[in-house]
Amino acid sequence: MRTKEIIDLRSDTVTLPTEEMLEAIRHAELGDDVFGEDPTVNRLEKLAAEMMNKEAALLVSSGTQANLISLMSNTKRGELVILESESHIYWYEVGGISMIAGLLPWPLKSHTGALDPKDVEAAISPKNIHFPEPALICIENTHNRHGGTIITPEQIRAISEAALAHGLKLYMDGARIFNAAVSLNVDVKELTDHVDNLMFCLSKSLSCPIGSLVVGTQEFIEKARKLRKVLGGGMRQAGIIAAPGIVALEKMIGRLKEDHKNAKRLAEGIAKIDGINVDLGRVQTNMVCFDISGLGIADDLFLLKLKKEGILTLMLAENIVRMVTHRGIEKNHIEKTIAAIENISNELHVGLN
Ligand SMILES: Cc1ncc(COP(=O)(O)O)c(C=O)c1O
């Protein structure tokens, strides 16, 4: 009996390493990275810094660890951090910003993920005995909870001017920064030019099994390296993580446009279905978020019906579904997903009265 093919649209983190990555792991030159002696890690860090046009980089285990280390390297305990109210740091990192870094997050709302410099200016309180010292502004690019939306180089520059005017640092959670660069058809340096430092993930749409990189000045990375150690992230023969990372940076970026094309195809297909509402303007990279409230079906039941068809996805919020395209999701999977959602809509007789 043939088993049903699974179409996993929950996240781009579900991608598996390519054969070339597995080969690279097999043949990686290794050493002890806590002593700075793993040649493969050193090569990856150098490559990442060059690509981002910064002085240095540090390999860490995950995006969450990268964000935490970066928050701590940019601030002192008790300081205030301005971030977007739907940001990953604020929502999904177990409150590490407060629990471990000892910082006060100051969330600001936005329409599609980009902070308005005027709101940022207004949030920077004057020096006063009652207020914590503002130290850092965080942006997220692409923005996950806004549906993979892009913060453009111009928007980043405008926020950086507000940061500079008040002596604050600007940090970018660039977990999916290459999705933004590919979609805009710009060199990623255009997106990193105006931030002091950033992180990006190897383990999402670039298909690596593990790893993120923190990137910034030499001084910032030295601090980050020590903080990585205190957080238990000092790794030994980490070249087995770095080796597929090098393959990712050299070979896996160009193909992201396929994921973006599939996301658009999916969004345009489901936009025609009765009971589904999708904002096509927000479909800028590899995510599609859509509102199913017009179907009149419980969220759990919607997910279950898709699961029965072999399609896995997640709710982003009540009635809001998020689907993410990635390597392994092809045009036929998109067509199958559109047809499955159409069937659910037809079953429910949406549009009939
Ligand atoms: C924007 C963003 N930042 C950070 C992270 C955290 O990455 P990790 O899951 O590797 O900890 C994610 C994960 O999805 C993310 O989407």
The ligand as a MOL file (V3000), in Angstrom:
LIG
                    3D

  0  0  0     0  0            999 V3000
M  V30 BEGIN CTAB
M  V30 COUNTS 16 16 0 0 0
M  V30 BEGIN ATOM
M  V30 1 C 11.7440 35.8440 12.9250 0
M  V30 2 C 12.2700 34.7350 13.7590 0
M  V30 3 N 13.2310 34.9850 14.6530 0
M  V30 4 C 13.7440 34.0210 15.4260 0
M  V30 5 C 13.3080 32.7250 15.3280 0
M  V30 6 C 13.8780 31.6630 16.2540 0
M  V30 7 O 14.6090 30.7040 15.5920 0
M  V30 8 P 14.8330 29.2470 16.2500 0
M  V30 9 O 13.5800 28.4930 16.0300 0
M  V30 10 O 16.0050 28.7240 15.4810 0
M  V30 11 O 15.1490 29.4490 17.6910 0
M  V30 12 C 12.2950 32.4090 14.4080 0
M  V30 13 C 11.7840 31.0330 14.2970 0
M  V30 14 O 10.9060 30.7260 13.5490 0
M  V30 15 C 11.7550 33.4500 13.6160 0
M  V30 16 O 10.7620 33.2040 12.7480 0
M  V30 END ATOM
M  V30 BEGIN BOND
M  V30 1 1 1 2
M  V30 2 1 2 3
M  V30 3 2 2 15
M  V30 4 2 3 4
M  V30 5 1 4 5
M  V30 6 1 5 6
M  V30 7 2 5 12
M  V30 8 1 6 7
M  V30 9 1 7 8
M  V30 10 2 8 9
M  V30 11 1 8 10
M  V30 12 1 8 11
M  V30 13 1 12 13
M  V30 14 1 12 15
M  V30 15 2 13 14
M  V30 16 1 15 16
M  V30 END BOND
M  V30 END CTAB
M  END
